[in-house]
Amino acid sequence: MQDIPPEQSLIEYPSRFPIKVMGANVEGFAPAMGLVAAAFDPEFDADSIEVRTSSGGKYLGLTLTVTATSREQLDELYRTLSTHPMVKVVL
């Protein structure tokens, strides 16, 4: 993958960056995603996770707001979340 020069990035770093994560409504989903976020953002506050339950109650939608420090950090966070066994979708 080719690095994008900072002057061509649409995001200014560092910045607060929301990531939407969806998965089954199972015990431990939100804490597990909080641990992943904290691995990429040491200042991540798990209490800041926004949680929404689907209308049928089967799924949870989470918003994890991290401090993005680089494109590489965000790419790796998206990859890690996307391959997590509890995750269905990352936006």
N, C-alpha and C positions, 0 to 999 in steps of 0.2 A: 504494500500500500504506500502511496506517495504522500509525504507530509505536505500539509497546506500551510503556506507562509502565514504568520499571524495577521498581516495586513489584508489577506484575502478571506479571513475567517468571518463568518456572520456573527460569531459570539466573541465578546470581549472577555478576556480572562484576567483575573478570576471573576466569576459571577455565580449567582445562585441559579441553579438549573433544575427544573422539575422533571422527573421521570415517572411515567405511568407504568405500573406493573399489574398484571392481572393473573389470577390463579384461583384454584379451588378454595372454597371457604372451609379450610381445615385449620385445626389448632396448630399454632406455631408458624403460620405463613408470614404474618407481619413481622414478628421478631427475626425470622430467618432473613427476610429481605433487608431489615435494618442492619443486621450483621454484615451483609454484603456491601451495603452502602457505606458503612463505617470503615470497611477495609480500604475504600477508595477515598474517603473523606474523614480523617480522624476527628473532625469537629462535628460530624453528623450527630444530630439529636433524634433518637428514636421516638421521642414524644412528639416530634413534628410530623410524623407519618400521618397522612390523611387517609382514612379508610372509608370505602363505600361498598355496601353489599348490593349485589345484583337483585333485581326485582323478584326473582325466584329463590334467592337466598343461597344459590349453589356456588356463586363466585364472589371473590373480593377484588375490588379495584383499589390499588394503593397509589398514592403520590409520594414519592421520595424526593425531597428537595436537597440537593447536594451542592457543595461549593466546587464548581468546575474550575480546574486549574490549567487544563490543556485539552486539545482535541484527542490526544492519545489516551488520556485518563478517561474521558467520556466513552471513547470507542471500546476500551477494555471493560469498563463498567457495563455497557450494553451487552457485550459478548458474554460476560460472566452471568448477568441476569438472564439472558436469553437461553443459556444452556443449563440453568438451574432446574432440577427435576420438578420443583413445585410451581414453576412459572409457565403460563400458557402464552402470554403476549407481553411484549415490552414496547412502549411508545415513547 
